Amino acid sequence: MKTFTRFAVIGLTAALMATCFTACKINTPGKAIPSKKPGQEQAIDEKGGKRMVGGWSAAESTEVTEKQMKYFKDAINPINGYFYEPVALLGTQVVSGVNYVFLCKSTLDSRNGTKPMKLTYVYVNTSGEAKFMGDKDVTLPGTDGQQKPGGWAYEKDPAITADIQKIVEKATQTRLGANYEAIAYLGSQVVAGTNHAILVKSTPVVNDTKGAGSFLIITVYENLDGKCEITDTKDVNLNFG
């Protein structure tokens, strides 16, 4: 009986030790169990808010900040003969880092007139290193990017003046359900009056609540009496390529 009791105690002790060893192994400090796959974590934007990895988001403010300008210059400086500078930030895309798309104007006049504006793409990794990814032309309505006599003319200075602001306000005053912010004046065409190509940010408003914004190139016809109306709209696709 005593021999049986001794073996039972030894067996029970061994079982308890094995259980303790197993539990200690599972809860070993420093061995965190990953809850998400790499690349699915949330990213922190420049304003401290969280954004999920995904597609392009229209910039809340199109003003190019000092930090974003530094990213642009760091990315472009290694490239010889790149004669464009940013005038507006159009959007960002969270990846493993952040992609930026800038609306840029040419700083060099060609013999055939001012070059078209461009969308320039810059990637900034998680260490803050910037790299030029590519660009694409922003063309005027009904053109292939070429300036022709009697046709559309690219604007050398895309800044929105008080006169251009008034044109946009008059042309959009009957378009309810969205706010239109003029971002850049792209070009003009003299007809029986003037056609204006203007890049705007359209932000839908429903029940006093603003939705996600998007960018459009609107064609505004201004007649000889100063009346303005939108005759064409074209979505600006922020995707590269």
C-alpha distance (Angstrom), angle and dihedral (degrees) to the residues before:
residue distance angle dihedral
M1 . . .
K2 3.78 . .
T3 3.80 90.3 .
F4 3.82 91.0 51.1
T5 3.81 92.1 48.6
R6 3.83 91.2 50.4
F7 3.83 91.7 53.2
A8 3.82 91.7 46.4
V9 3.80 91.2 52.7
I10 3.82 91.6 47.7
G11 3.83 91.0 49.4
L12 3.79 92.9 48.7
T13 3.81 91.2 48.6
A14 3.81 91.8 50.5
A15 3.79 91.3 50.1
L16 3.80 91.7 50.8
M17 3.82 91.0 48.8
A18 3.81 91.4 50.5
T19 3.80 91.3 49.8
C20 3.79 91.6 49.2
F21 3.83 91.2 47.8
T22 3.80 91.5 51.1
A23 3.79 93.2 48.3
C24 3.79 92.5 47.5
K25 3.80 90.6 50.6
I26 3.82 92.8 53.6
N27 3.80 93.5 49.3
T28 3.79 98.4 42.8
P29 3.87 107.7 149.3
G30 3.81 116.2 -110.9
K31 3.80 94.8 28.5
A32 3.78 99.5 105.1
I33 3.78 115.4 179.7
P34 3.83 110.3 -127.0
S35 3.80 112.4 -118.9
K36 3.83 96.9 -169.0
K37 3.75 137.7 34.8
P38 3.83 116.4 -107.2
G39 3.80 111.3 -85.2
Q40 3.80 94.7 27.8
E41 3.79 96.4 87.5
Q42 3.78 120.7 110.6
A43 3.79 118.1 -99.2
I44 3.80 126.8 -140.9
D45 3.79 116.1 -127.7
E46 3.80 125.6 -146.7
K47 3.81 91.9 -92.0
G48 3.80 92.3 53.1
G49 3.81 95.8 -107.0
K50 3.80 123.3 130.0
R51 3.78 121.3 -113.1
M52 3.76 126.6 -178.4
V53 3.77 121.2 -124.8
G54 3.79 107.7 -94.0
G55 3.80 145.1 92.5
W56 3.78 133.5 -19.7
S57 3.79 121.3 -55.6
A58 3.80 120.3 -156.2
A59 3.79 110.0 -117.5
E60 3.80 113.4 -102.9
S61 3.80 88.2 -145.0
T62 3.81 119.6 28.1
E63 3.80 92.2 -159.9
V64 3.81 111.0 115.0
T65 3.80 108.2 -125.8
E66 3.79 125.0 -144.4
K67 3.79 90.3 -106.5
Q68 3.82 93.2 50.8
M69 3.80 90.8 47.1
K70 3.80 88.6 54.7
Y71 3.82 90.3 51.8
F72 3.81 89.3 50.8
K73 3.80 94.1 49.5
D74 3.81 92.9 45.1
A75 3.81 89.4 53.1
I76 3.82 96.9 43.8
N77 3.82 101.8 39.0
P78 3.83 94.5 80.3
I79 3.82 90.2 56.3
N80 3.79 117.0 86.4
G81 3.80 117.8 -141.9
Y82 3.78 99.3 14.6
F83 3.80 102.5 145.2
Y84 3.79 102.0 -178.4
E85 3.78 132.7 103.4
P86 3.82 129.4 -170.3
V87 3.79 120.8 -102.6
A88 3.80 98.2 170.7
L89 3.79 142.1 12.0
L90 3.79 108.7 -129.0
G91 3.77 103.8 178.5
T92 3.78 153.0 -22.4
Q93 3.77 133.9 -138.5
V94 3.80 123.5 -159.6
V95 3.80 112.9 -136.4
S96 3.80 126.3 137.3
G97 3.78 84.3 -39.3
V98 3.82 122.8 -11.0
N99 3.82 134.2 -63.5
Y100 3.81 117.0 -148.4
V101 3.79 127.7 -162.5
F102 3.81 117.1 -158.7
L103 3.78 129.7 -169.5
C104 3.80 104.4 -132.6
K105 3.79 135.9 -169.6
S106 3.78 127.4 -149.0
T107 3.79 118.1 -104.9
L108 3.80 92.4 -165.0
D109 3.81 127.4 70.4
S110 3.79 117.2 -142.9
R111 3.80 127.5 -153.9
N112 3.78 90.2 -104.0
G113 3.79 93.9 53.3
T114 3.78 134.4 -88.0
K115 3.78 114.9 -22.4
P116 3.81 118.8 -113.5
M117 3.77 119.4 -94.4
K118 3.78 119.2 -100.4
L119 3.76 141.6 -144.5
T120 3.79 104.7 -130.7
Y121 3.81 120.9 -162.4
V122 3.80 123.3 -149.4
Y123 3.80 126.5 -179.3
V124 3.81 119.6 -153.4
N125 3.80 116.4 -168.0
T126 3.80 125.8 -146.7
S127 3.81 90.1 -90.6
G128 3.81 92.1 57.5
E129 3.82 96.0 -106.5
A130 3.81 112.7 145.1
K131 3.81 127.1 -147.1
F132 3.82 131.7 -175.6
M133 3.82 109.4 -120.2
G134 3.81 101.6 -179.7
D135 3.79 142.2 -85.4
K136 3.80 144.3 -124.4
D137 3.80 134.5 -152.3
V138 3.78 123.9 -100.8
T139 3.79 102.4 -140.4
L140 3.77 129.0 -159.7
P141 3.84 120.7 -112.1
G142 3.79 114.4 -73.4
T143 3.81 94.7 2.9
D144 3.77 136.2 105.6
G145 3.79 92.2 -138.1
Q146 3.82 94.2 -83.4
Q147 3.79 121.4 120.4
K148 3.81 112.5 -133.1
P149 3.82 131.5 -173.2
G150 3.80 110.0 -92.0
G151 3.78 90.6 10.5
W152 3.76 134.9 92.4
A153 3.81 118.7 -37.6
Y154 3.77 122.8 -154.9
E155 3.79 115.4 -124.5
K156 3.79 115.4 -119.3
D157 3.81 93.6 -152.6
P158 3.83 113.0 40.0
A159 3.81 94.4 -171.2
I160 3.80 115.3 131.9
T161 3.80 107.9 -117.1
A162 3.80 126.3 -165.0
D163 3.83 89.4 -100.8
I164 3.81 92.9 53.1
Q165 3.79 90.5 46.4
K166 3.80 89.8 55.3
I167 3.81 90.9 49.9
V168 3.82 90.6 54.0
E169 3.80 92.4 46.5
K170 3.80 93.0 50.7
A171 3.81 92.6 45.9
T172 3.83 95.2 48.9
Q173 3.79 101.7 37.0
T174 3.80 92.4 99.2
R175 3.80 94.0 45.4
L176 3.79 103.0 95.2
G177 3.79 126.3 -169.8
A178 3.81 98.2 45.3
N179 3.77 141.8 61.9
Y180 3.80 118.0 -132.4
E181 3.79 120.6 -151.1
A182 3.82 117.2 -170.3
I183 3.80 109.8 -132.5
A184 3.81 107.0 169.1
Y185 3.79 139.9 -2.6
L186 3.79 106.7 -130.1
G187 3.80 106.0 -179.0
S188 3.78 149.3 -54.5
Q189 3.79 143.5 -124.4
V190 3.80 125.1 -152.1
V191 3.80 112.4 -135.1
A192 3.82 128.0 137.6
G193 3.75 83.7 -37.8
T194 3.83 122.1 -14.2
N195 3.78 136.9 -61.3
H196 3.80 114.6 -147.7
A197 3.81 126.5 -161.6
I198 3.79 110.5 -154.1
L199 3.79 131.0 173.6
V200 3.80 110.7 -137.6
K201 3.77 137.3 176.0
S202 3.79 111.5 -127.6
T203 3.80 116.8 -156.8
P204 3.82 117.2 -175.9
V205 3.80 116.8 -134.9
V206 3.82 120.1 -158.2
N207 3.81 120.3 173.7
D208 3.80 90.6 -13.9
T209 3.80 90.1 -55.9
K210 3.79 119.9 119.6
G211 3.78 119.7 -134.8
A212 3.80 130.6 -158.1
G213 3.79 113.5 -56.5
S214 3.79 129.7 -128.8
F215 3.79 136.0 -172.2
L216 3.79 127.1 -112.6
I217 3.78 137.2 179.1
I218 3.78 105.5 -138.3
T219 3.78 124.9 -165.2
V220 3.78 110.5 -144.7
Y221 3.78 120.6 -167.4
E222 3.81 112.9 -151.3
N223 3.80 112.8 -168.2
L224 3.79 126.2 -151.2
D225 3.81 90.4 -91.4
G226 3.81 92.6 55.1
K227 3.79 96.6 -106.6
C228 3.82 111.5 146.2
E229 3.79 132.0 -157.0
I230 3.78 135.8 165.8
T231 3.80 110.3 -113.0
D232 3.81 99.5 173.2
T233 3.81 141.1 12.5
K234 3.78 129.7 -163.7
D235 3.80 126.5 -171.2
V236 3.80 116.1 -126.0
N237 3.79 107.5 -132.4
L238 3.80 108.6 -147.4
N239 3.81 93.7 -165.9
F240 3.78 114.2 109.5
G241 3.78 116.6 -116.1
